Amino acid sequence: METFKLLALCIGPGLAIGIYVFWRDKFDREPLRLMIHCFVLGVLSVGVTLLLSKLLKIVVSPNTQSVGGLAIYAFINVALVEELSKFLFLRSFAFNKKEFNEPYDGITYSVMIGMGFATMENVLYVFNQETYHLSMYVGIIRMFTAVPAHAAMAVMMGYYAGMAKFNKPNFSFLLMGLTAAVIFHGAYDFFLMLKSYPFMFIGGLVSLVVCIWFSFKAIRLHQQVSPFVK
């Protein structure tokens, strides 16, 4: 029963956000099979992240005891690696699908990949705790912080993927999406890694709130420019 509760806590938040974003696609919703594929690819992207992290450590191994070193670690070793892993699947799998036929679809695909990543990350964090109560605590905290953060960054990346799909040259828009996600992800992680608790809380909260605000705005903007709007 305890294992079931922990699994539900790991899976529920990402699944709920994925369903919400899918439901907000008012005009031409994507096939469920593609949503499942993207979610699974998001899970697999955690493995890509772990591999890239090991390779990157050979080249970039900053001193996290200094603020500068901590910033490099947050933005490069964590944010860039994680967002790049998700971006690779978004670009290689979803971007060229014929079903990707309106800007909002970029958000849908990106969020499903992001939620697959966040769910697998939840499993690794929650089930790696020493006690059941600590696992529940970590899962609940991540439900209101890490999972929404991954979702908001995925919306950001997907917004620009939607722009890239229907504008030329598309490479600049794709790069903008990846860069924006990395910047906000890095800022969020950097503040959380600081040992100064007031700055940690305020900085992390501001980064998350701004990113979520942009996400809702991005969703509205892409809904307004859908070619299926009557």
N, C-alpha and C positions, 0 to 999 in steps of 0.2 A: 504494500500500500504506500509506503514512504517513497519507494522508487517511482511509482506511478505519479504521485503528487509532484515529485521533482521534475519528472519528464514533462508533465503538464505545464509546470511553471517555466520550463525552458522553451517549450514549443508554442505555448499559447500567445505570448505577446507578439512574436514575429508573424504568426499566422493571422492574428487579428488585424495587424497593420496591413499585411498583404491583401487581405479580403477588403479592407476599407478602401485602399487605393484602387483595387480592381473594381469595386462598386462605384467609385467616383467616375469611372469611364462611362459616361452617359450615352454615348452615341454608337460605338462599335467595339464592344468588349472583345478582348483577346481570347483565343481558344484555351480552354482549361489545360489541355495537354502542354501547351507552351508555358503556361504559368508554373506547372509542376516541373517541367524541364529546367526552367530558370531557377526555381527554388533549389532543386538538386544541384545545379551548377554552383549556386551560392554556397552550398554545403561543401562541395569539392574545392571551392576557392580558398577555403581555410587551409587545405593541404598545400596549395600553391603558395599561400602566405608563409607557411612554416618553412617551405623549401627556400623561397626567396630570402627570408630572414636569415637563414643559416649562411647563404651565399653572400649576403650583404655584410654580415658581420666580419667577413674576411677583409673587406675593403673599408667599411665604416664601423668603427667600434668606439663611440664617443665616451668621454668620462661623464657619467651621469651625476657626479657629485658637484659639478659646476652648472650654473644656469645655462650657459652656452651649450655645453655638452648635452644637457637635458633637452634643450630645444632641438638640437640635431637629432637626438634619439626619437623624440616625439614626432617630429615632422618627416624624417627620412626613414628611420628604422621601423616605425610603427605605421604612421598615417600613409606614407607613400606606398609602402609594401602592401598594406591591406586594400587600399583603394585601387591600386594597379591590378591586384589579383582579381577584384570584382570587375574592373573595367575590361580586362582581357576577355572575359566571358560575355560581357555585354556587347562588345564590339565584334567578336568572332562568331557568336551564336545568334543573338537577337537582332542585331542591327540590320542585317540583310534579309530578314524574313519578309515575305510578301505581306504577311499580316500586319507588319509595322507600317500602317498606312495613314497615320495621323500623329502630330507632334506628341500628344499625351501618351502614346504607346511607349515612348522612351522612358517616361516616368514609371509606367507599369512594369516593364521588363526590368528596369534597374532596381526598383524596390523589391521585386520578388527575388532577385539575386542577392540583394543586400539582406533581406530577411532570412534567406537560407544561410548566409554567412553568420548573421547575428544569432540564429538558433543554434548552429553548431558551436559557436563560441560560448554560448550560454551553457551548453552541455559540458564543455571542457572545464569551464570555471566552476559551475555548480557541483558537478560530481567529483571535483578535485579537492573539496573541503573535508576537513577531518571529522565533522559531526553533521548530523541531519539538520540541526537547528542553524548551524552556520551556513549550510548549503541553502536553506530556505531564505536566510537573510540576504545572501549574495544574489540569489535569484530575484528576490523582490526589489532589491536596489537596482539591479540591472534592468528590470522591467520598466522602471521610470527614468532611467538614464541612458545606458549603453544601447539598448534596443531602439528607442526613439532617435538617438543620435545617428545610428546606422541608417535608419529609415530616412531621416532628414538629409543626410549626405547622399543617399541613393537618389532621392528626389532631385537634388541639385545636379548630380551627374546625369540623371535621366532627362532633366529639362534641356540641358545642352545637347544631349544625344538626339532629342526630338528636333532641336534647331538644326543640327548637323544633317539629319536625314533629308530635310527639305530645303536646304540652302547650300550653295556652293561658294567657296570650297568648304567641305565639311570637316576637314582635319582641324581647322582652327577652333571650331565649336566643340569638337570632341576633346581637344586639349584644354579648353576653357572649363569643361565639365570636370575633367580629372583634376585639374589644378584647384578649382574651387572646393571640391570635396577634400582634397589633401590639406588645403589651408585650414578649413574649419575643423577637420578631424585632428590635425596637428595641434591647433590652438586648444581644442577641448582636452586632448590628452596631456598637453603640456601643463595646463593649469591644474589638472588632477594629480599630476606627478610632483607638483611643488610641495614642499614640506611646510610652507606657510599657509595654514588652514584658511584664514580669511581670504587670501588671494586665490587659493585653490577652489573654494566654494563659489566666490563671486565670479571669477574668471570662467570657470567651467560652466556655471549657470548661464552667464551672458552668452557664451559661445553657443550653447545648446538652444537657448531661446531665439537668438538671431537666426540660427540655421532652420529651426522649425517654422519661424515666421516666413522666411524665404520659401520654404517648402509649400506652405498653403498658398502663397502668392503665385508660385510657379504652377501649381495645379490649376488655379483659376485662369491664369494666362493661357495655358495650353488648351483648356476647355473652350475658351473663347475663340481660338483660331482653328478649331477643328473643321475640316472640310465637310463634315457631316452635319454641321449646325444648319438648321433650316431657317 
